[in-house]
Amino acid sequence: MEKVSDKLKNSKEEEMGNTVVDVITRDITLTGKLDDTQRDRLLEIANKCPVHKTLESHPRMLTRLNA
């Protein structure tokens, strides 16, 4: 593998019942000679990233202003 890059896009989409949800689209580009097994394994690893797992769990965001 020579290079890995990713691109995230956040959009709002309407679901049934007029509910608007945030959708994050992640595009991962792998550059270099990799077979399908290697590519699949790298995607599996990317999906185990702590940030990915947190976002998939639909966290609640709490914001506090500290003096």
Secondary structure, 3 states (H helix, E strand, C coil): CCEEEEEEEEEEEEEHHHEEEEEEEEEEEEECCCCHHHHHHHHHHHCCCHHHHHHHCCCCCCCCCCC
